[in-house]
Amino acid sequence: DIVMTQSPDSLAVSLGERATINCKSSQSVLYNSNNKNYLAWYQQKPGQPPKLLIYWASTRESGVPDRFSGSGSGTGFTLTISSLQAEDVAVYYCQQYYSIFHTFGQGTKLEIK
Amino acid sequence: EVQLLESGGDLVQPGGSLRLSCAASGFTFSSYAMTWVRQAPGKGLEWVSCISGSDDATYYADSVKGRFTISRDNSKNTLYLQVNSLRAEDTAVYYCAKAQGSSGYDPLHYWGQGTLVTVSS
């Protein structure tokens, strides 16, 4: 199985400041034939199901604010929130779908400082 | 509008069985891979099983292989998960999710609200 490891486990950021969450995969999730990274980011607020934010490592889902961005390739990826808003408090998960046996990171809890 | 509505969760004794259902609407159900993901109380997300939208191929996490069976009824726009030989560690909210494509090698585009399975004596 591809193991996904996020850092940090929790993060406290002031409103309006930048938040950065990292995700590492135990093997590359870059598919060479189409040059796509099979990596997604999800946001989960308390009592709600996860919501897709970013896929193919850097493509923002429709309706997701542009303060959310994804970057990285191969085995290292980053989710950045450029200016934290109160509604961004949530747990964030990365996920690989390079293998049909998808795996998720352990989650990063984002709070307001 | 895509909607996914899970049902069938319940309190069940260890060794028991349940059938979870996910009623889908708002898209051409037969054309998309569908996935079950679970979340134990206070824990992270665990991928459980997937069924392809192209050839109905099925895939399972090692933790449930041989005990869980995923299936779909395209005439009813419904996804199922038969869960047998339940263990305490299967206690979780079970979400169904629609993949972005038919193969399963896709992000999970839409999620239902989940159904709670509790395994306890």
Chai-1 contact restraints between the chains, C-beta under 6 A:
chainA,res_idxA,chainB,res_idxB,connection_type,confidence,min_distance_angstrom,max_distance_angstrom,comment,restraint_id
A,A40,B,P107,contact,1.0,0.0,6.0,A-B,restraint_1
A,P49,B,Y95,contact,1.0,0.0,6.0,A-B,restraint_2
A,P49,B,W111,contact,1.0,0.0,6.0,A-B,restraint_3
A,P49,B,Q113,contact,1.0,0.0,6.0,A-B,restraint_4
A,P49,B,G114,contact,1.0,0.0,6.0,A-B,restraint_5
A,P50,B,W111,contact,1.0,0.0,6.0,A-B,restraint_6
A,L52,B,P107,contact,1.0,0.0,6.0,A-B,restraint_7
A,L52,B,H109,contact,1.0,0.0,6.0,A-B,restraint_8
A,Y55,B,P107,contact,1.0,0.0,6.0,A-B,restraint_9
A,Y93,B,L45,contact,1.0,0.0,6.0,A-B,restraint_10
A,Y97,B,Y105,contact,1.0,0.0,6.0,A-B,restraint_11
A,I100,B,Y59,contact,1.0,0.0,6.0,A-B,restraint_12
A,I100,B,G104,contact,1.0,0.0,6.0,A-B,restraint_13
A,H102,B,W47,contact,1.0,0.0,6.0,A-B,restraint_14
A,F104,B,L45,contact,1.0,0.0,6.0,A-B,restraint_15
A,Q106,B,G44,contact,1.0,0.0,6.0,A-B,restraint_16
A,G107,B,G44,contact,1.0,0.0,6.0,A-B,restraint_17
